[in-house]
Amino acid sequence: DGAVAEVPAESLAVGTVTLVRPGDRIAADGAIVEGDSAIDEAPVTGESVPVRKKAGDAVFAGTINTDTVLRVKVTAAAADNTIARVVKLVEEAQESKAPTERFIDRFSRVYTPGVLALGALVAVLPPLVAGGGWSEWIYKGLAILLIGCPCALVISTPAAIAAALSAGARRGLLIKGGAVLEALGSINAIALDKTGTLTEGKPKVTDIVAVEHSEANVLSMAAALETGSSHPLALAILDKAKADKVPVPPASEAFALGGKGVAGKVGGKELFLGSPAAAGERAALPAEQLARIAAFNDEGKSVSVLIAASAPAGIIAMRDEPRADAQAGLAALRQAGVEPVMLTGDNRRTAAAIAKGLGLPVHAEMLPQDKQRVVRELQASGKKVAKVGDGINDAPALAAADVGIAMGGGTDVALETADAAVLHGRVGDLAAMVELSRRALSNIHQNITVALGLKVVFLVTTIVGITGLWPAILADTGATVLVTANAMRLLAWRPRALVKAG
């Protein structure tokens, strides 16, 4: 009835008009009926820069309104909106994952009864069949039972797993249990998110083109206009000015123009910083500058144009750049026999530019269900797949993958859904995690070989009369000590990638 009331999001019916203030999280899937604002879609689509939306455009539940007041008509009830679909996809994926049965558990079902039966036969059959002495063969039967005691065998796996999990945790590699540790060693394909995983997750200034000014002067004037703004592109300009130690003079009469840019005065000079289209309305841009802007756009960069006193003063290009170790980290994965692929909700142009620089195949503009579908397709082709991501939009694919890995600093949903987490956010840590898994599996195989090998040797020597009960006790205890000591070696593990780097 024309009034505004706050209600629970789950009570919103289709057709209801909601008021979304700047900084509010959009409560339901809908369409804008009034207003024009930049929407931060990173939590749902992975777009690294807020997307401009106007009347008639669709918006998703869980995204954030950054600029102005919007009126949004609800198009999907809470049970059917984007977040609900993500939750449903995650639940379905987790239910379909079969639990891993460890080799030792299966082996012990046969091994333990077998040893008991063998000990009984050794103690009873020779006296009954061949007339052997009861005391001698009962003694040997007891020795065989002692030799067959599975202490070393049982401890061989959990000791190695505990040591490996501890070694990983000390280096920021959190792995949720032995089954995950085991699965990591067998992966041969890895699907990586772009924003916040392969890249830093926030734009940085990559290029400054000055026109009749110095680059420092262009950056100084732009930073003056952006002071106090929380927009990601504004923060990129301010961070660049701080890093380059460029003076930032005070701006007067500064104000934002929705969807266009920001204007104000610096040192008495009228300035405007905004999109190329909005800048073109205030001053004619030469063909050379238009060509530079087009080239930057082709590289997936966002461009802001500075106009000073009704004349072009400079161009600033920004992009969410790859992490410093992304190239080396991907190379380490390939060296380990793991083929990487990029899955991102970001636009095709930006995704293609980043992927080209990293030498990756890419799937762009993907919704959560699309990422999950690609993971399923890789699995259907016979691949063991790990999925790496940090957002809500990655959760269904993280749950569907053989191993889901969350990047440090990611959303709670991603961290909860994933099987493992890389706390330091280094791409190189992914290869280190695979390396740790394979080292742990190798250690487990060594322990099993030692435990079973000693048992076989002393089993034979006891039956033929070479060894007795005391050597059997020493062999059993010695094997337990050996496998424990071997497992403890994993505590000293250091990733090869980190050793080379530092």
N, C-alpha and C positions, 0 to 999 in steps of 0.2 A: 504493500500500500504506500509506496514511496518512502518508507522509513528504512533505516539501516540497522540490522541486528546481527550480533555475533552468534553463530550456531555451530554445532559440531560438523566437521567435514563429511562424516558418514551420513548425515541427515540430508545432504543436498540432493534435490531431485532434478532430473533432466528438465531443462527449460528455466531453472532458477537463474537470476542474474546476481553475480557476486561482485563485490567491490574489492579490488586488489590495490593496496597502497604501495608506494615505493619501499622496497626492502622486504615486502611480504612474500611468502612462498605461495604459489598458486595452489588452491585447495582441490581442484578437480579439472579433468580434461574439459576443454571448452573452446569457445570462439569469442574473440574480442568484438564487442558491440560498440564500444566507445573508448577512445584513447589511442595513444601512439607511444610505445616505450621499447626499451631494449630489454630482452628477456635472457637471463643467464640459464642456458639449457644444459650446461656441463654435467650436472648430476644424472640427467636422463639420456642425452644424446652424445655427450662427449665434446660438443662444440667448445673450443677454447676461448672464443670471444662472444660476448652477448649478441644475440640476433635481434635485429629490429623487427618489431611486429606492429601491425596497424589493424584497424577495424576490418573484420572478416577473416583474419588469420587465426589458425588453430594454435592453442597453447596446451601444454601438458601439465598434469598434476606433478608437484614436486619441483618445478622450475621456479625461478626467482625473478620477480619484477624489480628492475633496478632504477627506473627513471621517474615515471609519472603515474598518476592514478589511472587505473584501467577498470572498465566494467566488462566482465566476462560472463557469457551465458554458458551454463553447464550443459555438456553434450553427452556425458557418461556418468552414471551413478558410481559411488565409491567402490562398489563390488566389481565394476567393469573398467575402472580407469587404468592409466599406465602403470602406477605403482602396484595395484592389485594384480595386474597381469604379470608383472615381474615376480611378485611373491609366488604366484601360482606356478610359473615356469621353474622357479628355484625348487619348490616343493616336489614337483614332478620329477625333476632331474635327480634330486637327492634320493627319492624313493627307488629310482631305477638302478642305483649304483649298488652292486653286490658287494658284501663284505669280503675282504681278503682272508683266506685261510692260510696260515703259515705252514711251511714245510714240516717244521718240527712237530707241530700239533698232529698232522696227518701221520707222520712217521711213528710217533709214540704210540699210536693206537695199535700198531703191529709189533713195534719193537719191545715194549714192556712185557706183554703176555708171552712173546717169543722167548725172551731171556728167562722168564720164570719157568717156562716149559723145558728149556734146554737144561737149566740147573737141576730140575727134578729128574730129568732123564739121565744126566751124568751121575747123579747120586744113586739112582735105583737100578738102571739097566745093567751095568757091568757086574754088580754082585748077583743079580738074579739070573742073567744070561751066561756070563763067563766065569762066575764063581769068584769074582774079585772081593777084596776085603771091604766090609761095610764102612769102617772108620776112614779108610783111605779115600773111597769114592764120595762119601758124604762130605769129607773135607774139601775135595775138589769141587763138588757141587756148590758148597758155600762160597768158595773162591770165585767160581763163575758168576754166582749171583752178585758178589761184590764188584767184580770186574764189569758186569753188565749194568751196574747202578748208573742211571742216566744223568747224574749230577752235572758232569762236564758238558754233556750234550745239551741238557736243558738250559744251562746258563750261557751257552755259547752265543745264542741269538740275542736274548735280552741284554746281555752285558755290552755287546757291540752296538746295539740300537741305543741304549742309554748313553753310551759314550759319544756316539755320533750326534744324537740330539743335543747333548750338552755342548759339544764343540761347535755345532751350528749356531746355537742360541747365543754363545759368547761373541759371535761375529755377526749378529743381527739376522740370522737365518732361522726363523721359527717354523718347525715342522710338527704337525699335529699327529704324532704317533708313528709306530713302526711300519704300519701298512702303507702310509704315505711315503715314508722314507724309501721303502722298497720300490714303490711305483715310480718314484722320480728317476730312478736309474734306468728304467726301461722306456722312457719317452723318446720319441724320434721326431716329433713335430711340436711346435710351440706357437700359439696364437697370442699376439700382443696387442693391447690397446695402445692408442697413440698418446692422447692427452693425459699427462700425469704419470705415464708409464715409460714410453720411449722419449717423451719430452718433459720439460720441467712443469708444464701445466699452467704457465702464465706467459703472456707475450713479452718479448724483449725488443728493444730498438736494434734493428740490424743495419739500417742504412739511413744516412742523412744527406740530402742533396740540397746545397745552398744556392740561392739565386741572388746575386749582388749583395750577399752577406757572407760572413764566415759560418762554418758549421756550428761552432760554439755559440755564435750569436742566435742562430736559428733555434738551437736547443734551449738556450736561455729564455727566449721569448715564449716558446711553446710551454716550457715548464712553469713560467710565470702565470700563464692562463690556466694551467691544469692544477695549480696548487689548491689543495683541499678536496679534489675530486677522488672518488673511490673506484672510478671506472678502470678496468684492467689496462686499457690503452693509455690512460692518463698516468697510472702507476708505472707503466713501462717507461714513459718519458721522464717522470720524476726520478726513477731509479737510475736512468742513464745520466741525467744531469748531476746526480749525487756522485755516481761512480767517476764521472769525468771532472768533478769538482768545478762545474760551471756555475757562476753566480746566478741566482734566481731573484730578479727584482720584484717588488710588489706590483700587483695588477690592480687597477681600479675599474669600477663599473663592470666587473666581470659577470657574465650571465650565460646560462646554457640555452642552446636552441635545440629543442627536442628533435632527435633524428638527424641533426645536421652538424653540430659542433658546439664550440664555445667562443664567445667574443668578449672583448674588453680593451682596456687601454694600459699600455706599459710605457712609462716615460713620455706620456702625452701622445703617443702614437697609437692609432686604432689598429687592433689586431683581430684576426679570426683564424681559428684552427678547427678544421673539420674535414668531412669527406670530400673527395675530389669533385663530386657533383655539386655539393653545396658551395665549395670554393669557386667553382666555375660560374656560379650565379653572381659572385662579387667581383671577379676579375677574370679576364680572358687568359687561359692557360696556353702557352705556346705549344706547338706540335711536338717539340723535343721533350717537354715535360710530360705531355700526355703519353708519349711513347714510353718514358721511364715508368710512369704509373702503371701502364698496361703490363710492362715487363715484371714489375714487382708483384702485380696481381697474379700473373702466370706462375710466379714462384710461391704462391699461397700466402702472400704477405698482405696485411692490412695497411692501408696508406692514409695518412693525414696530410693535408696541405695547409701551409701557413701563409696567410695573406696579411701584408703590412701596408697600411696607407693605400689600400685599393690596388696593390700590385703583388704578384707572387713573390714570396720571400724564401720559400724552401719546401722540401718534401721530406717527410719522416715515414719510413717503412718499418713495420713491426711484425713479428711472428713468434709463435710458441716454438722455440728452438729445441732440437734434440739434446738430451742429456750429454754431458761431457764424455761419458764412457759408453754411449750407445753403440757407436761403431765397433769399438773393441769388444764390447759385451756380445754383440751379435756374431762377431767373428769367432769368439770363444765357443758359442753355442754350435755354430756350424762345424767347428773343429771336433766337437764332442759328438757329431753325428745327429744333431737336432736341427731341423729345418724351420726357420722362423717365417711367420706371415703376420701382416698387420690387419687388425679388424678395428674400425673406428666409426663413430657416429658423425665425425667431422665432415665438412664438405669435401667433394671430390678433388677440387683444385689444390686445397691446402694439404690434404692427405697424400695426393700424388707427388707433390713437391717434397714432402718430408720422406716419403717412401723411396723416391728416386735417389735422394742424398744418402740414404742408408742401404740402398740396394735390396729393397724388400718388395715382394708382391703385396698388393693392398686391396682390401675390400672397404669401401667408404660409404658414408651416409647410411649406416646400419643401425636399426633399432635393436633393443635387447633380444627379441626373438630371432632376428637375423643372425646375430653373433652366435647364438646357441645352435642355429641351423648349420652354420659353417663348421662348427666344432663337431656336430653329429656326422656331417658329410666326411670330414677328415677321418673320424673313427671308422666309418663304414668302408673307407678305402684301405683299412688295415693299419692305420697309424695309431700309436699311443700318444695322446694329445695332452699337453699342458696348456692352460689358459691363464694369462697374466693380465690383471686389470686393477683399477682403483675406484670405480664408480658403481652407482646403483645399476646403471645400464649393463655392467659386466657380470652382475650376479648370476643370471640364468646360465651363461656360458661357463662361468667358474664352477657352478654346481654340476654341469653336464660333462665337463672334461674329466679325463682320467685323474688329473691333478690340477686343482685350482690354486693359483698363487696370487696373493694380494700384494700390491706395492705399498710401502710405508707411507703414511699420510693419507691413505685412501679412506673411503667412507666406511662407517661401521658395518653396513650391509655387506660390503665386499670382504672385509676382514672376518666377519662371522661366517660367511658362506665358503670362503677359501679353505683349502687343506693346509696351506703353508703361507708364510708372509716374509717379504724381504723388507726389513725395518728401515734400512738405510737408503732405500730407493735407488740402488745402483743396478743398472742393467747387467753389469758383469757378475753380480751376485747370483743371477739365474744359472749361469754356467757353473758357478761354484757350488750351488745346491745340487746340481746333477752330479758333479764330481764327488761331493760328499756322499751321496747315495751309493754311487758305484764303489767308492772306497769301503763303505760300511758293508755292502754285499760281499765284496772280496774278503773282508775280514771275517764275516760270518762263515763263508765257505772254508776258509783256512781253519777256523775253530772246529767246524764239523769234521773236517778231515783229520785233525789232530785227535779229537775225542774218539771218533770211530776207529781210527788207525791203531791207537794204543790199545783199545779194547780187543780188536781182532788179534793183535800180536800176543797179548797176555792170555787171551782165550785159548789160543793154540798151545802156547807154552805150558799152560796150566794142565790141559788135558793130557799132554804127553809127559807131564811130570817134571818139567824143567823148573817151573816157578810154582810157588805156593801162595798161602793166604797173605803173608806180610808183603811180598812184592806186589800182590794184587791191590792191597790197601795203598801202597805208595804210588802205584800207577793211577789209581782212581783219583787220589788227592792231587797228584802231580798234574794230571790232565786238567783238573778244575783250575789249578793255579795257572797253568800255561794258557788256557783259553781266556781267563780273566785278564792276565797280563797282556795278552795280544789285543784284546778288546780295548784296554786302557790306552794303547798306543794312539787310538783315534782322538783322544783328548788333545793331542799335540798337533792335530791336523790344521793346516793353513791352506787356503785356496791358492792354486798356482797363479791365478789372475791377479790376486792381491799381492803376492810375493813379487811378481814382475812389476806391478805398479808402484810398489813402495819399498 
